Amino acid sequence: QVQLVESGGGLVQAGGSLRLSCTFSGGTFAIYTLTWFRQAPGKEREFVAAISDRIIDTNYADSVKGRFTISRDDAQKTVSLQMNSLKPEDTAVYFCAATSIHSYRDTLANKYRYWGQGTRVTVSS
């Protein structure tokens, strides 16, 4: 059974940076598309960034392009999200998700079978 565990959330001032990590276990990491979603209070879960298996294609939400970078380390079985120039509107719980079926272009949360428990990011103004 695939398990995902996020870390790295916290409180940061606007304009600052954070790096989130997600550790994968229980499956063949290399075949999975890994994705970050986020959910702000009172809002639906939304797509943030995805990275494909093997070929290393990436996809970003327009709201984070140029500020966030997703990467993966197949040897360490981790996926990371480097978040720079953070804004108060980036405040949310960030979730790592995985799929071995769907594409890195799939941005709908219901496409993803495996989820982490989330890590909270708070950006103060």
N, C-alpha and C positions, 0 to 999 in steps of 0.2 A: 504494500500500500504506500503510495507516494505521500510524503509529508514535507511540508514547507514551513520554515521558521524564519520570520523577519526580525531584524534588529536595526538599530541605528537611529530611531526616531528621537525627538526631543524638542526643546524650545530654542528658537533662534530668532534674532532680530531680522527685520526686512533687509534684504540685500546680502544676507549671509548665505552660508552653504551647509548642507548636510549630505551624508552618504548613507543610503540604506543598503542593507544586504539581506539576502534570502538564501538560506541553506536548504538544499534538496536532499532527500533520502528516500529509499524504498523503490527505486526504479532506475532505468537507464537514462541518465540525465541528458546525454547527447541527443536523444531523439525528441526532446520536448521543446516546444515553444514556451518561453517564459515571459510573463507580462506583469506589469505593475498597474494596479487600479487604485483609486482613492475614493473615499466617501466622506464628505463634509456633513456636519450636523444638519439634519432636515433635508438632505439632498440624496439623489440616487448615486449609486456607485458608478464612477466614470473611468474610462480608459485613460491611461497616462502614457505608457510606452511598452513596446514589445520587442523581443529579439528572437529571431528564428533559430531552429536547430541547424547545426553544422555550417550553413551557408553564411550565417552572420548578417542577415538583413535586419534592419530596424524600422520601427514605425513609431511615430510620436503624435500625441495630441497637439493641435495647433497652439494650445495655451501654454505648452511647455517647450516647444521647439526653440532651439538655440540656448536654452537654460539648463535642461536636463539631459543626461546621457546615460543610456542603459548599456550594460556590458555583461558578459558571462565568462566564467572560468570553468571549463569542462573538467579540468583536473581536480579542482576544489569543489565542484558541484555547487557553485554559487552564482547568483545573479545579483548585480548591484545597480543602484540608481544614484548617480551623482547629481545633486540638485544645487544649482548655483543661482545667484540673483533671486533669492526666494522672496515671495510676495505674501502679504496676509491672506490673499485668496488661495494660496497653496495649502493653507491649514486644513488638515483632514487626517483620517486614519488611512494609512497606505497598506495595501494588500498585495502580496505576491500570488500569482496564479500560474498554473501549468496546464498544457494540453499537448497530447501526442497526436491529435487528430486534425485540429484546425490550424489555420495559417496565422502567421504573425500579423496579417492584415485584419484579422477578426477582432473587432473592438467591443463586442457585446459580452457582458459578464457571463451570460448563460451558456456561452460556448466553452467555458472553462470548468473542468471537473474538479481540479485540486486547488485548494486555497490555504494560505497561511492564516494565522489568527489576527494579523494586522499590527502595525506599529504607528503610534501617534506622532504627527508632526504639527507643531504649533509655531506660526510665524507672527511675531508681534510687530506692530507698526511703530 
